[in-house]
Amino acid sequence: MDLKKECLRAEQRCTTHPYGSKAATRILFDLSRNVQSKIVESRRVDDPNAVELSKLREFRTEWETYFGNVFQGEMGVVPMTPAAAAETIRAQGASIKGLEDELAREREENKHAQAALHSALLTHQESTHRAARVESERINRQFEVRNQINYALNKSQMNACASTRSI
């Protein structure tokens, strides 16, 4: 940092010196600026803390993009630190796993209930058809009995008519 201050002081002296030539002043000014830029560049490259600090700033910007301000908190957690976020994600993951398991059980129960309903409907359909067949057979037997009775009545009436004529 002292080198930078020296360069700035030299610039100040060159620009305010009454006997300095304009060319020398310009050269000294350009030199000072070049040295300062080289100092800044070397600090960026040579200083691992500056690189790390830059990465940490990028990380914080990304963090605040997705999780909001660290000190305001998100998802009910204040402050929203990486550890707190990881714990929240773990808890939510466990909750999701439990809900997925419950959904799988519900689907399995639903599958069994549908199978039972299908079986009950088939049984009902078979019993209904059987009852209709039995009723149909009963009605047919009644008609046969009535036909036989009517035939016997008709025959006896004919015989009675025939016997009354012969008298």
C-alpha positions as CSV (number, residue, x, y, z in Angstrom):
1,M,0.0,0.0,0.0
2,D,3.0,2.4,0.6
3,L,4.1,2.0,-3.0
4,K,0.7,3.2,-4.1
5,K,0.8,6.2,-1.8
6,E,4.2,7.1,-3.2
7,C,3.0,7.0,-6.7
8,L,0.0,9.2,-5.9
9,R,2.3,11.7,-4.2
10,A,4.7,11.7,-7.1
11,E,1.8,12.4,-9.5
12,Q,0.7,15.3,-7.3
13,R,4.2,16.8,-7.2
14,C,4.7,16.5,-11.0
15,T,1.4,18.1,-11.8
16,T,1.9,21.0,-9.4
17,H,5.7,21.6,-10.0
18,P,6.2,24.9,-11.9
19,Y,9.4,24.0,-13.7
20,G,8.5,20.5,-14.9
21,S,8.2,19.8,-18.6
22,K,4.9,18.6,-19.9
23,A,6.4,15.5,-21.5
24,A,8.2,14.4,-18.4
25,T,5.1,15.1,-16.3
26,R,3.0,13.0,-18.7
27,I,5.5,10.1,-18.7
28,L,5.7,10.1,-14.9
29,F,1.9,10.2,-14.7
30,D,1.6,7.2,-17.1
31,L,4.3,5.4,-15.2
32,S,2.6,6.0,-11.9
33,R,-0.7,4.7,-13.3
34,N,0.9,1.6,-14.8
35,V,2.7,0.8,-11.5
36,Q,-0.6,1.2,-9.6
37,S,-2.5,-1.1,-12.0
38,K,0.3,-3.7,-11.7
39,I,0.2,-3.6,-8.0
40,V,-3.6,-4.2,-8.0
41,E,-3.2,-7.0,-10.5
42,S,-0.4,-8.6,-8.5
43,R,-2.4,-8.5,-5.3
44,R,-5.4,-10.1,-7.1
45,V,-3.2,-13.0,-8.4
46,D,-0.8,-13.3,-5.4
47,D,-3.2,-12.9,-2.6
48,P,-5.1,-16.2,-2.0
49,N,-7.3,-14.4,0.5
50,A,-8.5,-12.0,-2.2
51,V,-9.4,-14.9,-4.4
52,E,-11.1,-16.7,-1.5
53,L,-12.9,-13.5,-0.5
54,S,-14.1,-13.1,-4.1
55,K,-15.4,-16.7,-4.1
56,L,-17.1,-16.2,-0.8
57,R,-18.8,-13.1,-2.1
58,E,-20.1,-15.1,-5.1
59,F,-21.2,-17.8,-2.8
60,R,-23.1,-15.4,-0.6
61,T,-24.8,-13.8,-3.7
62,E,-25.9,-17.2,-4.9
63,W,-27.0,-18.2,-1.4
64,E,-29.1,-15.0,-1.1
65,T,-30.5,-15.6,-4.6
66,Y,-31.9,-19.0,-3.6
67,F,-32.4,-18.7,0.2
68,G,-32.9,-15.0,0.8
69,N,-31.0,-12.8,3.2
70,V,-29.1,-14.9,5.7
71,F,-30.2,-12.9,8.7
72,Q,-33.9,-12.7,7.7
73,G,-34.1,-16.5,7.3
74,E,-36.2,-18.6,5.0
75,M,-38.5,-21.6,5.6
76,G,-38.8,-20.6,9.3
77,V,-35.1,-20.8,10.1
78,V,-33.2,-17.7,11.4
79,P,-30.4,-17.3,10.6
80,M,-30.4,-19.4,7.5
81,T,-26.9,-20.9,7.7
82,P,-25.7,-23.8,5.6
83,A,-26.1,-26.1,8.6
84,A,-29.6,-24.9,9.2
85,A,-30.5,-25.3,5.6
86,A,-29.0,-28.8,5.5
87,E,-31.0,-29.8,8.6
88,T,-34.2,-28.3,7.1
89,I,-33.6,-30.2,3.9
90,R,-32.9,-33.4,5.8
91,A,-36.2,-33.0,7.8
92,Q,-38.2,-32.2,4.7
93,G,-36.6,-35.2,3.0
94,A,-37.6,-37.5,5.8
95,S,-41.1,-36.0,5.7
96,I,-41.3,-36.6,1.9
97,K,-40.1,-40.2,2.4
98,G,-42.8,-40.8,5.0
99,L,-45.4,-39.3,2.7
100,E,-44.2,-41.4,-0.2
101,D,-44.4,-44.6,2.0
102,E,-47.9,-43.6,3.1
103,L,-48.9,-43.0,-0.6
104,A,-47.5,-46.5,-1.5
105,R,-49.5,-48.1,1.3
106,E,-52.7,-46.2,0.2
107,R,-52.2,-47.4,-3.4
108,E,-51.7,-51.0,-2.3
109,E,-54.9,-50.8,-0.1
110,N,-56.7,-49.2,-3.0
111,K,-55.6,-52.0,-5.3
112,H,-56.8,-54.6,-2.8
113,A,-60.1,-52.7,-2.3
114,Q,-60.7,-52.6,-6.1
115,A,-60.0,-56.4,-6.3
116,A,-62.4,-57.0,-3.5
117,L,-65.1,-54.8,-5.1
118,H,-64.6,-56.6,-8.5
119,S,-64.9,-59.9,-6.8
120,A,-68.1,-58.8,-5.0
121,L,-69.6,-57.5,-8.2
122,L,-68.9,-60.8,-10.0
123,T,-70.4,-62.7,-7.1
124,H,-73.5,-60.5,-7.2
125,Q,-73.8,-60.8,-10.9
126,E,-73.6,-64.6,-10.7
127,S,-76.2,-64.8,-7.9
128,T,-78.5,-62.4,-9.7
129,H,-78.3,-64.6,-12.9
130,R,-78.8,-67.7,-10.9
131,A,-81.8,-66.2,-9.1
132,A,-83.3,-65.1,-12.5
133,R,-82.8,-68.6,-13.9
134,V,-84.4,-70.2,-10.9
135,E,-87.4,-67.8,-11.1
136,S,-87.7,-68.4,-14.8
137,E,-87.8,-72.2,-14.2
138,R,-90.4,-71.8,-11.5
139,I,-92.6,-69.7,-13.7
140,N,-92.2,-72.2,-16.6
141,R,-93.2,-75.1,-14.2
142,Q,-96.2,-73.1,-13.1
143,F,-97.3,-72.6,-16.7
144,E,-96.8,-76.3,-17.4
145,V,-98.9,-77.2,-14.3
146,R,-101.6,-74.7,-15.4
147,N,-101.5,-76.1,-19.0
148,Q,-101.8,-79.6,-17.6
149,I,-104.7,-78.6,-15.4
150,N,-106.4,-76.7,-18.2
151,Y,-105.9,-79.7,-20.5
152,A,-107.4,-82.0,-17.9
153,L,-110.3,-79.6,-17.3
154,N,-111.0,-79.3,-20.9
155,K,-110.8,-83.0,-21.4
156,S,-113.2,-83.6,-18.5
157,Q,-115.6,-81.0,-19.8
158,M,-115.5,-82.6,-23.2
159,N,-116.2,-86.0,-21.6
160,A,-119.0,-84.5,-19.5
161,C,-120.5,-82.9,-22.6
162,A,-120.2,-86.1,-24.5
163,S,-121.8,-88.1,-21.6
164,T,-124.7,-85.6,-21.4
165,R,-125.4,-85.9,-25.1
166,S,-125.5,-89.6,-24.9
167,I,-128.2,-89.6,-22.3
